[in-house]
Every structure is written in C-alpha cells, then in structure tokens.
Amino acid sequence: MISQRERNVIRQRVHVRIREKMSGTAERPRLNVYRSLNHIYAQLIDDHAGVTLASASTLTKKGASKRTGGNVAAAKDVGKAIAERAHEKGVKKVVFDRGGYLYHGRIKALADAAREAGLEF
C-alpha cells in the first residue's frame, strides 16, 4: 500500500497540475475543496484579486453542537452552505477545483449539494 505521506505528495502534484489549467475570476470564482480525515472545507477564491470571497467547513464554534465532519452527510451540508454564501455574494457560476482528490465520496457529495443549491459548474 502507498503510505499516507506518499499519497498526499501524489495528491499535491495532481493539484498543482489542475491549478496550472484553471483560475478563478470575480465573475466565476474557483470553488476549492480540502478534505482531511475529520473535516471538509470549501472556499470561493478570486485568483486575480487574490481574495477569498466565501468559505464553509465542518468546524464548529465553541459551545456549538459537535458533529462528525468526516462523512458524506457533513460534506452535503458544507456544499449547501457554500452555495448559500455564494448567492449572498451574487455568485452563480464557479469553477470546481477538486484539490487533487478523486471525484467520489465526500468530494462528489459536496459538489452535488452545491449544484442542487443553485451553483452552476
């Protein structure tokens, strides 16, 4: 089996290859996804200005109810949340950046939930 460290190095190389071909703009920002063992994060990034327009994750604030962030249901919640925050900013179309991860499981669930909530990509 490939060790976890080597797997992440391979993922980072794939992500660099993907990023060479795509870029986010103010009209069509990049929807970036990062997946850890316990959480999943999503950001809308305008690469031309170098700013993050909106973000969502499974991290909770102190005192909030703790739930597991490393499952498909949590990824769906993050997908809905990032779509809602995008609509607040007036964004309807995005470029999906899967971050070097395979398009299945939590990544696919997040993307499908964002599409259902109104984002186009």
C-alpha positions as a printed Julia matrix, in Angstrom:
121×3 Matrix{Float64}:
   0.0    0.0     0.0
   1.03   3.59   -0.52
   1.79   5.28    2.78
  -0.33   8.26    3.81
   2.61  10.65    3.34
   3.31   9.47   -0.21
  -0.4    9.58   -1.05
  -0.54  13.24   -0.02
   2.55  14.07   -2.11
   0.87  12.48   -5.15
  -2.35  14.43   -4.43
  -0.4   17.69   -4.2
   1.28  17.03   -7.57
  -2.11  16.37   -9.16
  -3.48  19.54   -7.57
  -0.61  21.61   -8.99
  -1.32  20.16  -12.44
  -5.0   21.05  -12.11
  -4.23  24.57  -10.87
  -1.99  25.28  -13.86
  -5.04  24.91  -16.09
  -7.71  26.73  -14.05
  -8.1   30.08  -12.38
 -10.91  31.87  -10.57
 -12.18  35.31  -11.54
 -14.54  37.75   -9.85
 -17.39  36.65  -12.15
 -16.56  32.95  -11.9
 -14.54  32.18   -8.75
 -12.79  28.9    -8.03
 -14.6   26.55   -5.61
 -11.67  24.92   -3.82
 -12.15  21.82   -1.64
  -9.84  20.45    1.06
 -10.57  17.15    2.77
  -8.94  15.97    5.98
  -9.73  12.87    7.98
 -12.07  14.69   10.34
 -13.3   17.72    8.39
 -14.02  19.11    4.94
 -13.51  22.71    3.86
 -14.69  24.72    0.84
 -13.68  28.2    -0.33
 -14.7   30.52   -3.15
 -11.49  32.17   -4.37
 -10.92  35.05   -6.8
  -7.39  34.29   -8.03
  -6.99  37.55   -9.97
  -7.55  39.67   -6.85
  -6.08  37.05   -4.51
  -9.03  37.06   -2.1
 -11.38  34.5    -0.59
 -14.99  35.51   -1.23
 -16.7   32.93    0.99
 -15.9   29.78    2.92
 -17.64  26.93    4.7
 -16.45  23.94    6.7
 -17.48  21.35    9.24
 -15.56  23.07   12.05
 -17.86  24.3    14.8
 -17.51  27.28   17.09
 -17.01  26.83   20.82
 -20.21  25.8    22.52
 -21.87  24.67   19.28
 -23.06  21.1    18.91
 -20.2   18.87   17.75
 -20.88  16.54   14.84
 -18.66  14.33   12.77
 -17.23  16.19    9.81
 -15.62  13.23    8.08
 -18.7   11.76    6.4
 -20.84  12.27    3.3
 -23.72  13.91    5.19
 -21.42  16.6     6.55
 -19.99  17.19    3.06
 -23.53  17.74    1.76
 -24.12  20.33    4.5
 -20.92  22.16    3.53
 -21.96  22.1    -0.14
 -25.31  23.7     0.7
 -23.65  26.26    2.97
 -21.08  27.36    0.39
 -23.82  27.71   -2.25
 -25.9   29.9     0.09
 -22.89  32.1     0.88
 -22.11  32.35   -2.82
 -25.64  33.58   -3.57
 -25.26  36.21   -0.82
 -22.19  37.48   -2.7
 -24.02  37.38   -6.03
 -22.09  34.42   -7.45
 -23.96  31.86   -9.57
 -21.22  30.22  -11.66
 -17.99  28.74  -10.29
 -15.04  26.65  -11.43
 -14.79  23.44   -9.38
 -11.31  22.63   -8.03
 -11.33  19.16   -6.53
  -7.92  19.72   -4.95
  -6.29  16.63   -6.4
  -8.8   14.28   -4.78
 -10.72  11.7    -6.76
 -14.25  12.8    -7.67
 -16.22  10.43   -5.47
 -17.37  10.1    -1.89
 -17.25  13.33    0.12
 -15.95  15.44   -2.78
 -18.79  14.31   -5.07
 -21.37  14.78   -2.29
 -20.19  18.36   -1.7
 -20.3   19.15   -5.43
 -23.76  17.62   -5.92
 -25.17  19.5    -2.9
 -23.72  22.79   -4.2
 -25.31  22.14   -7.62
 -28.68  21.34   -6.04
 -28.48  24.56   -4.03
 -28.06  26.6    -7.21
 -24.36  26.85   -8.11
 -23.5   26.16  -11.75
 -20.35  24.26  -12.74
